[in-house]
Amino acid sequence: MRFPSSLVLSATMALALQAALPSTGWSQEVAVLDPSQADADFTVQGEYLGEVEIDNAPTRVGVQVIAKGSGKLAGIAYLGGLPGDGWNGNETRKGEGTTQKGIQFPGDADVLIQDGIMTVNDLAGTKIGQLKKVSRKSPTLGAKPPEGAIVLFNGTSADQFLGGKLDGDLLVQGVKSHQKFQSFSLHLEFLLSYMPTKSGQERANSGCYCQGRYEVQILDSFGLSGESKECGGIYGVKKPDINMCFPPLTWQTYDIDFTAAKFDGDGKKTAEAKVTVKHNGTVIHNNVSIPNTTTSAPFPEGPDAGPLYLQDHRNPVRFRNIWVVEKN
C-alpha cells in the first residue's frame, strides 16, 4: 500500500516564521540546552498530528519537522499517526526545504504552519486537513524508585559517579557509577541538546553502557529511520524495532531490563547478555541477546560486575532520575 497522490502532506510547506536568529548572540555551531537560546527554527521543529481528507475519507496523519540549521528543514509524514502512536510502520513521505520557501514533499497540496497549527489546502485553496503541534511525554517520565532501589542520581549530588559533575540539578555526561552491577532494571531520563547544524554521530551523541560493556545508543535521531547506531540502537548489534526518539530538548526515558552474561568456573561464557529496552514507554528491544561488548566499551566482557557508564562524546547531554533495581 502506498500513500495516495492526493495526500495532503505531500506538499509545499509555507512557514509564517522569521528565519533570523534571536538577539542572544547564539551561534548555530553551539549545542543548546536552553530553549530560550535556540534559533527561530526550533519553534517549528517538532511533531504534528491530525486528520486530512485522503480519497474522500478522514485519515489520521502525523508529521515530524526537523530543523537542519540556517533555516533549513526536513519533514517526515506518517500515515496513521506518529511513531508509537498510530503509525502503521510502513508508509512515510520525506521532504526538505527552508523556512522561507517551505518543505517540498512529492504531491499536490499546500501546507501552512503558523502558531503550532499545520493547515493543509488542496491546489484549489480548499482546506482539506489540519494538524496540531503536540508535545509527547514518556509515560515513565518521573517514575519513582521502588522500595529497595539504588538511587544513583536524584538531582542533589553526583557523588555516586566517578567524574560526576552537575549542571544545576542535572548530571553531565561522561560518568561511571562507583557501584557495579550484575543483572538489573534501570530507569534513566535524558535530555538531548539542540544541534541543528550537525548530523549523524555529531548530533547530541552519548551512550548508556550496561556494565560498562553493552551500549544502548543515545543520539538525536529525531525523524531518522532508526538504525543500530541511532538512538535506541544496541550499538552496531541491532536497530530498535521503532524509532521512538522525541525532538531535542524534550525529556526522554530509557527503562532497561538487563541480564548479565554467564560464565563457568573457567571463565568461558555460557550465556550471552540479554536486554529489553523501553524508549519513551515503548518496547524497542525485547529480550535481545548481545553477543559481545559494543564499540568503545570501557570494560571488557567478563564475569565481574560492571558500572553504569554514560558516555561523553563531546556533545552536551543531561541526565536526571537515575535508579537501579538489582536482580538475583
Sequence and secondary structure as in RCSB ss.txt:
>XXXX:A:sequence
MRFPSSLVLSATMALALQAALPSTGWSQEVAVLDPSQADADFTVQGEYLGEVEIDNAPTRVGVQVIAKGSGKLAG
IAYLGGLPGDGWNGNETRKGEGTTQKGIQFPGDADVLIQDGIMTVNDLAGTKIGQLKKVSRKSPTLGAKPPEGAI
VLFNGTSADQFLGGKLDGDLLVQGVKSHQKFQSFSLHLEFLLSYMPTKSGQERANSGCYCQGRYEVQILDSFGLS
GESKECGGIYGVKKPDINMCFPPLTWQTYDIDFTAAKFDGDGKKTAEAKVTVKHNGTVIHNNVSIPNTTTSAPFP
EGPDAGPLYLQDHRNPVRFRNIWVVEKN
>XXXX:A:secstr
    TT TTSEEEEE S  S  TT   TTS BSSGGGS GGGGT EEEEEEEEETTEEEEEEEEEEEEETTEEEE
EEEETSBTTBB  SS EEEEEEETTTEEE SSSEEEEEETTEEEEEETTS EEEEEEEE    TTTT    TT E
EEESSS  TTEET  EETTEEESSEEEEEEESSEEEEEEEEE B TT  GGGSS EEEEETTTEEEEE   TTS 
  TTSTT BTTTB  SS     TTS EEEEEEEE  EE TTS EEE EEEEEEETTEEEEEEEEE S  TT SS 
S SS EEEEE   SS EEEEEEEEEE  
